[in-house]
Amino acid sequence: MVRKYVAERLNWQEKVEALGFHFHSIGGKYWDENACYVFSMQEIEKIEAATQELFGMCMDVVERAIEDKRLAEWHIPYHLHRWIAQTWEWDDVTVYGRFDLGMDLAGNIKLLEFNADTPTSLLEASVVQWKLVAGCVC
């Protein structure tokens, strides 16, 4: 992986706000236009494999919590437990989830966070990046 420093795109704030991404700078610099990362195919495949393994592990934990009726320990309100179990039985395991991963200089991957309750990054990690990279709003 190589971190490359790049010039910010002209008027990027206005461009992302036009797409509905108004929280790009809340609490300081959240969206960083000064750098990008270049990955080798081997690194991408390693990240994909780790993501699949981690997701499987997370789903195993969810299945165990449902089977053992331990959802309350996750502070999930009781009135939702039956609905969660039903969607699990339907195999509707997820609508959205995002792993935040770290990678050291040796290429070792570490899970920092699995965030499956804030769909805001659906906007920033799909629509905004696609439009900016594809040149639709640049």
Secondary structure, DSSP 8 states (H G I E B T S, - for coil): -EEEE----TTHHHHHHHTT---TTTTS--S--SEEEE--HHHHHHHHHHHHHHHHHHHHHHHHHHHTT-GGGGT--HHHHHHHHHHHHTT---S--EEEEEE-TT--EEEEEEE-S-THHHIIIIIIHHHHHTTS--
